Every structure is written in structure tokens, then in C-alpha cells.
């Protein structure tokens, strides 16, 4: 048995400082996947056969800054209820590398789904998306808010 060193008891000020630090609220976002003139989200279409991936759709040719994570916003403007698997990928067209594969979600018409993902993405990176759905040629609207720090 040895002598054990006791850790100091945190004060309320220590707890407050830690809580505020862990929130780490970012001050800058870069929104990608929106058409500038109309602010419509990028249209991503599933494959020509049910449950197959469609083609990649570019959301941004080159991200403006280093990104620590992103919030994805996905909308289904019309059609029957659908289930989706979304891929977010990085890299040049035709050579994309999937960063986040098969993000599952489902919803009915006129709904928006959003979710946050921690991911380190270098400045100047091309970001794209593709989708798989339970329907043929099912459209999904996608945009991302990149968290910069």
C-alpha cells in the first residue's frame, strides 16, 4: 500500500468553465450544396434499380476552410414515403472516397432530416453525396453546413 494523492474537488467555477469549453460552439459555418440563385438544395438521385446507389453529386468543388464536422440537411419534397442510405464522399469526380457510408434514415413527403457528424475535412476538398433508396430514381435534396474552426 502506498500513499494515494487525492485530486482536488472542483469548484463551481471549474465546472462552469469545463461545461462552456465542452460546448465548443463554432463561430463559422460554410453552407454547401445550395444553388446560389435559388437557395435550392442539391438534388441527389438513387439508382435506376431499387436499393442501388445513384451517381455522386458535387456539393462543393473546394471547401473554403478546414472543417471539424458537418450538419447534413436532407429533404424529400414529394413522392411516397421512402427509406434512404446516404453516402458523403471526398475527392475528385470519378475517384470519390466515401467518408461516411450508408447513413440510414426514412421519412415521408415534405419533411427534412438533419444530423451532425464529426469529421475532419481539409480545406480545398471536393465534397459530394450519393443516395440509395427503396424506390427507383428517388430524389433527395441535400445540403451541408460545414463547421469551421
N, C-alpha and C positions, 0 to 999 in steps of 0.2 A: 504494500500500500504506500502510495506517495501522497504528497500534498497536492490537492487539486485547486486550481485557480478558479475562482468564481467570476463569471462575467458580470459586468455592471448592469444594473437594472435600467432599461431605457426610460428616459423621461418622456412626458407628453410631447415636448418639443422634438425629441428624437423620432418619435412615432409619426408626428405630423410631417417632418422633413422626409422621412422614408416614404410615406404614403404619397406625397406630392411628387417625389422623384420617380416612384414606380409607375405613376400615371404616364409620365413622359409624353405629354400632349404635343404633337408636332405642330410646327408653325406654318409649314408649306406643303401644299399638295400640287401635283401635276395631274390634271384630268386628261385621259387619253381615250380614244375610241369614239369621239364625238365629231360629227360633221360641223365645222365652224359656222357655216351659213345658217344651218337649221337647228343645231344642237341635238340632232337625232343620234342615237347610239348606232354603233356599227352593227350591221346585220350579219349574223353567223348562221349558216345553214347546215343541217345534218346531211348525212349521206343519202344517195339515191335508193338505198335499201334500208329498211328499218334496222335499228341497232348498229349502224355503221357510222364512222366518223366522216364528217364533211371536210372540205378544204379549209386550210388556215386562212384567216382574215387578219390583215395587219391592223393593229390598233394604234401603233406609233412606229415611225421609221427609226427614230433615235430618241430615247428618253433624255430629258434635259439634265438630270442630276442623278446622283446615287440615290437609290430607293431602298428603304428598310422594310417595306411591306406595302400591301395594297388592299383597298376595298374594291371588290367587284360588284357591279350593279347589273343584274340580268333581268330583262323584261320580256314578257310574252304578250304582244299587243293583240293577237287574235288567234282563233283556232280552237281546237278541242284541248282539254287538259292533257298535259304531256309530262314525261319524265326525261331528264337530261343528264348527260355527263359532259362537263366542260373541261377542256384542256387549256392551260395557259402555257405558251411556249416562248422561247427566246431564240434569236439568231436569224440569219439571212433566209430569205424566201427559198423554199425547196430544201433547206438544211436546218429546219427548226429543231430545237431540242426541248422536249417537254419539261417545264419547270414544276408545274403542279398538274398531275394527271387525274382524270376521272372524278371531278368534283360533282357529287350527286345532288340533285335537287329536283323537285317537281312542283308544278303549280298550274292554276287554271288561267284563263284569259284575263288580261288587264291586271296582272299582278307583277310586282317587282320583288326580286330576291336579292339580298345583299349579304356579303360575308367578308371578313377580314382574314388575310393570310400574311404571316411574317415571311419575308423573302428578300434576300439581298440581291439587288439588280444594279449592275454598273451603269454609269452614265453613258449615253450613246448607244444603248442596246435597243434592237428592234424587238417589239413585243407583239405577239399575235395570239389568236384564240381559234379553237375549232370545237365543234359540238357533235355529240351523238344523241339521238332521240329515239323514242319508241315509234315515231312516225317517219314517213318518207319526205325528205326535203323540208323538214320542220324548221321554221325561222325562230331565232332567238336574238334579241338585241342586247349587246354587251358594251360596257364601258368600265374603265378602271380609274380609281383615284390613287395615284402613287404617293406614298408617304415619304417625303424627303427630309433629311436632317443634316 
